[in-house]
Amino acid sequence: MLMKEYRICMPLTVEEYRIGQLYMISKHSHEQSERGEGVEVVQNEPYEDPTHGQGQFTEKRVYLNSKLPSWARAVVPKIFYVTEKAWNYYPYTITEYTIFDSEPKGEEEIEVCLVDIAYDEIPERYYKESEDLRYFKSEKTDRGVLQEGWIDNQEPIMCSYKLVTVKFEVWGLQTRVEQFVHKVIRDVLLLGHRQAFAWVDEWIEMTMDEVREYERATQEATNRKIGPFPPSISITETPLASVARNGPSSAPSTPLSTEPPEYLSVPKDRPRKKSAPETLTLPDPNRRDSGFRLASIFSWGSTPSPQPE
């Protein structure tokens, strides 16, 4: 199991981040989705927790087939996705990613990773000049350009803490899979938070009701963009009827006697079927007129010697 805590500083207030995060997740998911790939929203509804109070629950499926390396495609199904479940009780959010069900065991060492949205390198395929925060300046907030060392002197500033646990206990693949999943998650967090600030002029004047409506409309468009998927196969366990001939249904179905039941017994007067002749006569190998020869049992890997005539 590999645990990492990602710390992401943002040039926003905590309240601004609440709206900016919702806007970014919806737009980012729509941009990164195409037919058969991307983020499908399964559920998004209000949720009340006895400890944290009113919040929002979302369940998503992140389809990753085309993004998997070749060694991973060989061991996963053709339609492969990671389930994301999030309980958002702002400013606290619990997010769960599931590939296979598992539970953490005992205390694990946590690696702290600082993410710099302006100067950390992102994969080349995700780079856009308009989202490069080393050159971006917001017109509506007058924030930016983010110069090197901006975290030490930026106002306002906040930090988002995200603890991610990846567990994949499959012999021979555990280390590679856990490191790969963390790399994917780090890239997503870095790109998403870069975009949240690069798009600040699009969402900074939105109210919570407006961003929720934008979220709903964008999720519907994203699901249509991904397209329908084949129905999943559900396997349920159905108890079989008891084979006991007598007694209540709760009685054990396996007979307690070692003798077979009467309806499985073979009649004693049933004639036995002969599947082969009772006597088999073989030619005498010592007779010279016999065409029968006995092969040597010690002739593995050797050339058989000619038989005398």
Disulfide bonds with the S-S distance in Angstrom:
none
